[in-house]
Amino acid sequence: MTPFIQHPLIRPESLESREYQLAITVHALEQNTMVVLPTGLGKTAIALLVAASRLLNHQGKVLVMAPTRPLVEQHFRFFSKFLQTKEGESFPAVLFTGDTPPAERKAGWEQATLCFATPQVIKNDCIAGRYSLADVTLLIVDECHRAVGNYAYGFITERYLETARRPLVLAMTASPGGDQEKVREVQQTLGISCIESRVEQDPDVKPYVHERSLDYVSVVLPEELKTARDRINQLLDDRLDTLRELKFMVPPRERLSMRELHGLNAQIQTRIGERDSAGFAAASLYAELMKLRHALTLAEAQGSMALTAFLEKIALEGMSGSGSKASRHLAEEPAFQDLLERCRSFPGEVHPKVGLVGELVQKQLLEHPESRIIVFATFRDTVQQLVNHLADIGIESERFVGQAKKDSEKGLTQKKQIAALQRFRDGEFRVLIATSVGEEGLDVPSTDLVIFYEAVPSEIRSIQRKGRTGRSGEGSIIVLVTKGTQDETFRYVSQAREKSMRAGMKAIRAHQAATPAEPPALPPVVHSFPAGQGSLDQYLESGPAITVDDRETSSRVAEGLSRLGAVITLSRLEYGDYAIGDRILVERKTTQDFVDTLVDRDLLGQLREMAGVAIRPVLIIEGGDLYTKRDIHPNAIRGALAAIAIDMGISILYTASADETAQMLFVLARREEGGRGERSVHHRKSFKSVKEQQEYVVAAFPDIGLKNARLLLDYCGSVRAVINANEEVLSSIRGIGEKTAQRIVELANRQYEP
C-alpha cells in the first residue's frame, strides 16, 4: 500500500511519502540548502514539503523561480495540485513572466501567497521598487546551476537575504556540473550552507529509480562530407600557419578545442593592447577560425543541408557591404568558393543521421504505439529538417525551440512552448524535436525514448537530456555518434565530466558529514566613492530618481543603482540608456561597443539624435583602453570624440566598470535633483543666436526636447504662434502626436497656481 504525506497544507492522499525526500526536507528547513537529485526523483516534491512547512509555521509568501516560462508553469501546476490551506482551499497564487504587465504584477504580488516567476522579471521588479521581498518566507531557486556570473539569481538572492524578515533559500538542480569551482560559486551566490545530494545507487533512492538503457549508435560519415571536411581542414590549416608566422602560439589543428581557441584569443588581445599590428590581423583570422570550426561541426555531426546553408550565409555576408571582414576574406578565397560549389551539388541530405532518426522513431512507434519520443538536436535548422523528414515518412512531430527574432527562422513564444508541451503530454502527437530549451526540468512522465542527434560535451546538458525519460517507467536513450569525428570526442568528454561531477558531489557529502559547514558569507557590497564627494551615507538618505531603459536591466549598472538606493523607473527610452530629471540623457557605451558602433553602425548619428532632444546629453564610455579594441587609427577615434564633445555638445565621462558607471549616474542624479542646493529651472547657457533662445523656450515644454521644438517653430514660425496654436494644428505637424499637442495646449492655457 502506497504511504502518503500527512500534512495540514497538503491535499490528503495525494503526495507519495518517500523517506529520502523527508530526510532532505528536514535539513532544508534548518539552513539554506542546495538539493542535488537525479531527474525524476522529486526535487519539486521536496520544494513543496519545505514550502508547506514554512507557510504553516511562519506564514508569509513563497517565491518559486525557474529559468523558463514552461518550467515556471510546470511548478505552478504542481503546487496548485498538491498545496492547500487548512480550510482545503487553494492558496492565492500568481504566475509572472515578461508578458505580465508591471502594474498587474505589483497588484498580484500584494494579494498572492505563492508566486511563480522567471528570475529576470523579479529582478526588474526589485530594481524598479514595485514590491519588497521582506515577507518572503521561502525562496525556491530551480536549475540553480545557472547562478553564476551575472545571472539574475544572484542579484535576487542578495536582495532577499538583505531584506527578508525570515529568509530561507532552497536551491535545486539535477546537475551542478563537474567543475567544483563553479559549484562553490553557486553556493556563494545563493548563500548555501548545506548540500543535500543523492545518486541513483543510494539505498533510500534505489527503489524509486526506473531502469534506463543507454546505447551509442555509430554512424559512418559519407564520402561527400569527408571531402568537405578535408577542404575545411585545409582552410583551417592555412590560417593556423599564418598565425604561427605572426609569432602566435597555436596548437595543431587536431587539438583546436574551444579552450585552445580561448587561449589564442587571449594572446591576440594582449598583442592588440600593445598596439602590435599583428594583433589586429590575427583578430580577423581568429574570427575566420571560429566560422570554419562551426562549419566543421556541421559537416561531421549535423549534415550536408545544414553545412550548405551556413556556407551560403557566409558567402552572402561576404558580398554585402555590412558583412564582417572575416566573411569577406572567406568568401573571396577560391578554396572556399570551391567548397561551396561542391556542397551545392549534393543530392539533398547525404548525412545518414536524419534517415536513422526516422528509422528509430518508426521502430519505436511500431512496437509501442503509445510512446512519447523526444529528439534533441543542437541547431534549429536540424530540428526543422527532422520535422520535415518525419512528415515525409508519415510521422507527425512538432519542434520545440526557444524564442528568436530572425526573420528566416521564427522561434516559439513561451506561450506556444507551453501549448506544444501540453499537446505532447495529451498524446496529440508522439514526437517532440527539441533544442536545448527542452533540456531543463520539463516533465513529460510518459516519455520512454530520448534520441541525441549528436553527443554534447557538457555534462550538465547530457544529464538534463537523459533525464527526460525514465521518470515514471522504463526508458531508453540513444546517442548518435559519427565515427572519427568530434562526436566521439564529445561522448568521452561528457562521460568523464559526469564521472567527475559524481565524484565531486560524493566528496562534498563526505566533507559535510565530517565537518558541518558554516553558512558562507555573501560577498560584501563595496561602494568606492569619488574622493572629495563626502561619505556615501549622505547620498543614501533618500535615493535620487533615475529612469533606466528596460533593455539595460541585464547589465550590472541597473543592479548597482538599485544597491546604491536610487529610485528607478524602468521604461523604453527612445534616446539614451538613462534619463535623469528633465535635462539629462545618458548613453552608455563599453569601449568595445563604442569602437564597434563607430565602425559598423552609425554611432555619430545615434548620438546626434540624442543631442537633439536632450538639454544636457552625456556619453559614458566604460571599460579599458579605447584605442586597442580594433585596428582603428587613434586619430580616427580622437576625431570622433572631438566631434561628439565639440560639434554635438555632449559631455563625455569615462568609467572603469559597470559599478563605477552606476556610481557616476548616482552622483549625476543627486546633483540634478538639487543635492547641492536648489538650482534654477533652466541651466545657464550663453546663447549664440535668437534662434537658439527660441528653441530653448519651446524645448522646455514637457516631452518636447530640441528636435520637436525645431519642428514646431519651423511650422508655426514663432514662439507665440506655437503657444497660440490649437490641438488640431499642432497634431497635424509631422512628428507631433495628439497627446503631445494636448499637453502643450493644456499647459499653455492652465492658470498658474503659486
URSUL-V913715 format. One line per field, one symbol per residue. psi: psi as a letter, one per 30 degrees, with the letter a starting at -180 (. if undefined). A space follows every 50 residues. Layout:
# URSUL-V913715
psi: ???
This chain:
# URSUL-V913715
psi: kkklkjkfgkkkhekkkkeeeeeeeeeffflkkkjjkkkfgheeeeeeee eeeeeeffbalkkkklfleeeeeeeeeeeeefkllfgglkkkkljkaffk keeeeeeeeeflekkklkeeeeeeeeefhfllgegjfkjkjlhfffhlbg kfeeeeeeeefefkeikkkjkklfiflfjfeeeeeeeeeghkfkkjlllf fkefeefgkkkkkjkkjkkkkleefeeeeeeeeeeeeeeeeeeefghkjk llefgileeeeeeeeeeeeeeefghkffeeeeeeeeeeeeeeeeeeeeee feleeeeeeeeeeeeeefflfflleeeeeeffkeeeeeeeeeeffkiakf kfeeeeeeeeeeeefeeifglkkkkkkekeeeeeeeeeeeefggkklklj laklgkefikakleeeeeeeeeeeefgflfkkjkaffgejfkjiegkgkk kjfllkfkeeeeeeeefflgegaklkkkkkjkkgafeeeeeeeeeeeeee eeeeeeeeeeeeeejkkkkkkkkkjkjkkkkfgllfefffejklkkkkkf fffflfeeeeeeefgkjkkkljkeklfkkjagekkkkkkleeeeeeeeef aieeeeeeeefffkeikkkkjkabkfggelikkefeeeeeeeeeeeefgk kkkklfleeeeeeeeeeeeeeefgfhlklleklkkjkfleeeeeeeeeff kkgdleeeeeeeeeeffleeeeefkleeeeffkkfjleeeeeeeeeeffk kkj.
